[in-house]
């Protein structure tokens, strides 16, 4: 087996977390996969996996080699696409990341339509409420909310979202309407840990930032769970405007303390900079940008 193929096999074992699963994906026999990895380890002079009867995990050397391998394989795929003229016909695997709820609400329907339009493209998503490194995680496109640090990534702005305090009409009728940020001390608060866990909640008054120290009665690790409880009238919460846009539209939730909101945050679609952007990335970014800019919940 040639060196490049053995790297492909190694990367697949690492991605699948096992030799048998990798063999199925590669349409190879498990012994052939095992031999390929063993030959690669012999060539490198180091162990890449620790194998037990119950699990397979990468060594420290394996982790480092896996990061390099993904970069090499991705660059080879892009070079291959370019050579066969695929800049005119998107093809290959597209890897996308974004926040969990944003991914479900906005990326997923766009991605489905994109795959319908381009049948030679496959896709994989990583929806997670933290920033990941595109290069390290082998990703092509990211959707990010908030101000961006300086980087080599190409960023296309597609909209804005607000941090909003919200409650159900039933909660407000029962517990009253807070008129100033400090009034929140007398209310039941639900905090989304996906938006941070600081006890200092930022607001803005007369153009100046202010912070109110609050101790939420309940902290939850997913935005979906927070929204569910607020819809049931249990308490108030701060969420991003897009996350509750459907419930604001149908009246099941309403915003409070709107006059004290902090400035809106931008939404960007990002991809890696480079002279050879593959057709699948270019086509998806254009497709996503057009759809997100047209969405009233983000603009």
C-alpha positions in Angstrom: 0.0 0.0 0.0 1.4 3.4 -0.9 2.1 6.1 1.7 -0.8 8.4 0.8 -3.3 5.6 1.0 -2.0 4.5 4.4 -2.5 8.1 5.6 -6.1 8.0 4.4 -6.7 4.7 6.2 -5.1 6.1 9.4 -7.3 9.2 9.3 -10.4 7.1 8.8 -9.6 5.0 11.8 -9.1 8.1 13.9 -12.4 9.6 12.7 -14.4 6.4 13.2 -12.7 5.6 16.5 -12.0 2.0 15.5 -10.6 -0.3 12.9 -13.8 -2.2 12.1 -15.8 0.9 11.5 -13.1 2.4 9.3 -12.9 -0.9 7.3 -16.7 -0.6 6.6 -16.4 3.0 5.5 -13.4 2.2 3.3 -14.8 -1.0 1.9 -11.7 -2.9 3.1 -11.3 -5.9 5.3 -10.4 -5.2 9.0 -7.0 -7.0 8.7 -6.1 -4.8 5.7 -6.8 -1.7 7.7 -4.8 -3.0 10.6 -1.8 -3.8 8.3 -2.0 -0.4 6.7 -1.8 1.4 10.1 1.0 -1.0 11.3 3.0 -0.2 8.2 2.6 3.5 8.8 3.6 3.2 12.4 6.7 1.2 11.3 7.6 3.9 8.8 7.2 6.7 11.3 8.9 4.8 14.1 6.1 5.6 16.6 2.8 4.2 17.8 -0.3 6.1 16.6 -2.9 4.2 18.4 -3.2 2.4 21.8 -5.3 -0.7 21.2 -7.2 -2.7 23.8 -9.9 -5.3 23.5 -12.5 -2.6 24.3 -11.2 0.6 22.7 -8.9 2.3 20.3 -7.5 5.7 21.1 -4.8 7.8 19.6 -1.4 8.4 21.3 -0.1 12.0 21.6 2.0 11.4 18.4 -1.2 10.1 16.8 -3.1 13.2 17.7 -0.5 15.4 16.2 -0.2 13.3 13.1 -4.0 13.3 12.7 -4.2 17.1 12.6 -1.5 17.2 9.9 -3.1 14.3 8.0 -6.5 16.0 7.8 -4.8 19.2 6.4 -2.9 17.2 3.8 -5.9 15.2 2.7 -8.1 18.3 2.5 -5.4 20.1 0.4 -5.0 17.1 -1.8 -8.8 16.9 -2.4 -8.9 20.6 -3.3 -6.0 20.2 -5.7 -7.7 17.1 -7.3 -11.0 19.1 -7.6 -9.2 21.9 -9.3 -7.4 19.6 -11.7 -10.6 18.1 -13.0 -12.3 21.4 -13.3 -14.6 21.1 -10.3 -14.5 24.8 -9.7 -17.3 24.8 -12.2 -19.1 21.8 -10.6 -19.1 21.5 -6.8 -18.3 18.1 -5.5 -16.8 16.4 -2.5 -17.4 16.6 1.3 -18.3 20.0 2.8 -17.7 20.4 6.5 -19.7 23.2 8.4 -19.8 24.4 11.9 -22.1 26.8 13.8 -23.9 27.3 17.1 -26.3 24.5 18.0 -29.7 26.3 17.8 -28.6 28.5 14.9 -27.5 25.4 13.1 -30.9 23.8 13.6 -33.0 26.8 12.7 -31.0 28.3 9.8 -28.1 26.2 8.6 -30.0 22.9 8.3 -32.8 24.0 5.9 -30.3 25.9 3.8 -27.9 22.9 3.7 -30.7 20.6 2.6 -31.6 22.9 -0.3 -28.0 23.2 -1.2 -27.5 19.4 -1.4 -30.6 19.1 -3.5 -29.1 21.6 -6.0 -25.6 20.0 -6.0 -25.9 16.2 -5.9 -22.2 15.5 -6.1 -21.6 17.3 -2.7 -21.7 15.5 0.6 -21.8 17.4 3.9 -21.0 17.0 7.6 -21.9 19.4 10.4 -20.5 20.2 13.8 -23.1 22.3 15.6 -21.5 23.4 18.9 -21.8 26.4 21.2 -18.1 27.3 21.2 -15.6 28.5 18.7 -13.6 25.8 17.0 -10.6 26.2 14.8 -11.4 25.5 11.1 -7.9 24.2 10.3 -7.5 22.0 13.4 -10.9 20.4 13.1 -10.8 20.0 9.3 -13.8 22.3 8.6 -14.6 24.4 5.6 -17.2 26.9 6.6 -18.2 28.5 10.0 -21.1 30.6 11.0 -20.1 32.9 13.9 -22.1 35.3 16.1 -20.3 38.2 17.7 -17.3 40.4 17.0 -14.5 38.6 15.3 -10.8 38.6 16.3 -8.3 39.4 13.6 -7.5 36.3 11.6 -6.7 35.0 8.2 -10.3 33.8 7.6 -12.5 35.4 5.0 -15.6 36.8 6.7 -18.9 37.8 5.0 -21.4 39.7 7.2 -24.9 38.4 6.8 -27.0 39.9 9.6 -27.3 41.1 13.1 -28.9 39.8 16.3 -29.7 41.4 19.6 -29.4 40.2 23.2 -32.9 40.4 24.5 -34.6 39.9 27.8 -37.9 38.0 27.3 -40.8 36.5 29.2 -44.2 35.1 28.5 -47.3 37.3 28.9 -48.5 34.9 31.6 -45.3 35.5 33.6 -45.6 39.2 33.3 -49.3 39.2 34.3 -48.5 37.2 37.4 -45.1 38.8 38.5 -45.2 42.2 36.9 -43.0 44.0 34.3 -39.4 45.0 35.2 -38.9 48.6 34.3 -35.2 48.9 34.9 -32.3 46.3 34.9 -32.0 46.3 38.7 -35.7 45.3 39.0 -34.6 41.8 37.7 -33.3 41.1 41.3 -36.9 40.6 42.2 -37.7 38.2 39.4 -37.1 34.5 38.7 -34.3 34.3 36.1 -33.2 31.4 33.9 -29.7 31.7 32.5 -28.4 30.0 29.4 -24.9 28.8 30.0 -24.4 28.7 26.2 -24.3 32.5 26.4 -21.9 32.5 29.4 -22.2 32.2 33.1 -21.1 35.6 34.4 -23.1 37.0 37.3 -22.7 40.5 35.8 -25.4 41.0 33.2 -24.5 43.8 30.7 -27.0 46.5 29.8 -26.8 49.9 28.2 -28.4 53.2 29.6 -28.2 56.5 27.8 -25.4 55.1 25.5 -23.2 54.0 28.4 -22.6 50.4 29.4 -23.9 49.3 32.8 -23.6 45.9 34.6 -26.1 44.5 37.0 -25.1 41.6 39.3 -27.7 38.9 39.2 -28.0 35.4 40.6 -30.3 33.3 38.4 -32.4 30.8 40.2 -31.7 28.3 37.4 -28.8 27.8 35.0 -29.3 25.5 32.0 -26.8 24.2 29.5 -28.9 24.4 26.3 -30.9 27.3 24.8 -33.7 24.9 23.9 -34.3 24.1 27.5 -34.3 27.7 28.6 -36.8 28.7 25.9 -39.1 25.8 26.9 -39.2 27.0 30.5 -39.7 30.6 29.6 -42.5 29.7 27.3 -44.2 27.9 30.2 -44.2 31.1 32.2 -41.6 30.0 34.8 -39.3 33.0 34.6 -37.4 35.6 32.6 -34.3 35.0 30.5 -31.8 36.7 28.2 -31.5 35.1 24.8 -30.5 36.1 21.3 -33.3 37.6 19.2 -33.1 34.9 16.5 -33.6 32.1 19.0 -37.0 33.4 20.0 -38.1 35.1 16.8 -41.0 32.6 16.1 -42.4 33.1 19.6 -42.2 36.9 19.4 -44.0 36.7 16.1 -46.9 34.6 17.5 -47.1 36.4 20.8 -46.0 33.6 23.1 -43.1 35.7 24.3 -42.4 39.4 24.5 -39.3 41.4 25.1 -38.7 43.4 28.2 -36.2 46.2 29.0 -35.7 46.9 25.3 -34.5 50.4 26.1 -31.5 49.0 27.9 -30.3 46.5 25.3 -26.6 46.3 24.5 -25.6 46.9 20.9 -26.5 44.2 18.3 -23.9 41.6 17.4 -23.0 40.7 13.8 -23.3 37.3 12.2 -20.6 36.2 9.7 -20.1 33.3 7.4 -16.4 32.4 7.4 -14.1 30.3 5.4 -10.3 29.8 5.1 -8.3 32.3 3.0 -6.5 31.0 0.0 -6.0 31.4 -3.7 -7.7 28.0 -4.4 -11.1 28.0 -2.7 -12.9 24.9 -3.8 -16.1 25.0 -5.8 -18.1 23.4 -3.0 -17.0 26.1 -0.5 -17.5 29.0 -2.9 -20.9 27.7 -3.9 -22.1 27.0 -0.4 -20.9 30.4 1.0 -22.7 32.2 -1.8 -25.8 30.1 -1.2 -25.8 30.6 2.5 -25.0 34.3 2.4 -28.0 35.0 0.0 -30.4 33.0 2.2 -29.3 34.5 5.5 -29.3 38.1 4.3 -32.9 37.6 3.1 -34.1 36.3 6.5 -36.0 38.9 8.5 -35.1 37.3 11.8 -31.5 38.1 11.2 -31.9 41.5 9.7 
